[in-house]
Amino acid sequence: MRIKNSLKNRIYDICSHSAVTLILISVLLFSLVACGKNRNIAVYTYELDDSGNAVITGLTENGATYSSLTIPSSIDGKTVTTIAAEAFRGNSIITKVTVSSGITEIRENAFFACSNLSSIEIPDTVEKIGSNAFTSTAWLNEELNKSDIVVAGNVLCASRNAKGDIKIADNVKSISSGAFYNNKDISSVTLPAGLISIDSYAFAGCSSLTNITLPEGLKSIGYGAFSDTGIKSITVPASVEEIGNEAFSGIAEVIKKN
């Protein structure tokens, strides 16, 4: 009887020890899984466009605590192409933004009034930056203190105090909406050969602007792009595929090449 009781006790001890071990392993596994989930908690909200690509629309509750953001080139297996209009508007927590290569568009007011945003990295894949995308950010203010014209990636996105005859950098592929809006001090503009698009109101209201040559290879001219300027005659190259309404309002002679 004593031997049997001793054997029972040993079996009980082994089983108890095994049970405790299993519980500890389960707790450890749960902790590891939980940690993994924490590392992958969603940062961005998004929607899909008509092509099935992701458009970043803002931050989740978790993402709203981040001061440094890297806008991803893919999310949940979807290719990210665009940052939506007003996606991060008024966010005073953000200090640094890195836009991943592959993203092609940053829409209007995307980072408007992100007052503490002082560092921005934009890849050459970005082809279009909407109006006021970076207005009232520490970054844009600093850039405008250094130069009259600000180029982000390959996009001329803003200007201030530009005067006289200006030459736009050779790498610029696009001029953003309102980039020179209502500038009364520029008289002529030399555009780069590789320019692809001039967005809406880019030179609108530039009443002293009298001389500009549109390069071959230009594909689109936005709404009111050259409205109310001092230009009397302008030639539109055959490469232009899209012209917005009132793009040349106030210009007496518009010559379109075939």
Steps between C-alpha positions, in 0.01 A plus 500: 500500500784732586667429163175563318442827688856610430455423132174691494670800663782495246254481211302785655816711537604434139154584369482814711843610381404431140178695537686799643753479218222494240334800661829692501562411135147610411549831681833551324352423159209735568744773600706448185190508281375807679834671451491409134155652471618815672773537243244473222223717637362711214639851473320631191145511373445461129251447223527339159483693174336377181816309406512318833798697627509635854458870578626594848226706668637556849610338825340244728465569872832324548665685211392835639763463773790477252722804442706337224316345207610286209221492243518142368509393137261214581242425766307178559635371171377806308728736309494854644507771231347806663475706819146638514397863527517625860621159620715643782374858506558685828695220668743676734657177629669405172862618474638279222352338190666259259302422187590159359612452142211400274252756628410735214266764640459718810167678482400850608529597867640155586732642768351848526565664839709213636686772684778286649575305183864595438638208297354361176650245262326469163613250234534568129198278434268778623365668187234728645468708818171679557456861605593588858615145569774631732377851574548612863755231580838570659662320206354722229570817695864400536530407132353834391747679725780326310361537148230690308394174333447166674535170317401176674618194312430598139210732579517877532253539785530859623663838450532830681659828397613371160583796274601587146619228264487159662637167386338187637731212591563236233374212719150646544229286339195677643400845626242489777167680512542866588880475524546858372142618547458879490873569489527849350880505484601226256543609138617185319527129577730241348345155533703175500492271197371210708196679641186284478224695675404851608217484749204731554567869566877437501570843343156659534503869584868545407423829328863588424572163340536566127732228374478122538566210261323171557735206434439210267406203713262694723183294542253689717409859584258552786196720549586871482874424495588820307187706560538875555870519415682756285555245222370611160575186299580142594572187298371165624716203390343201327592277794236662724213256553293685758417869542280621786225756457615864491863388497588794273229746604608853406763393245417646157674238288520129579674296233455125518747285309373188329 
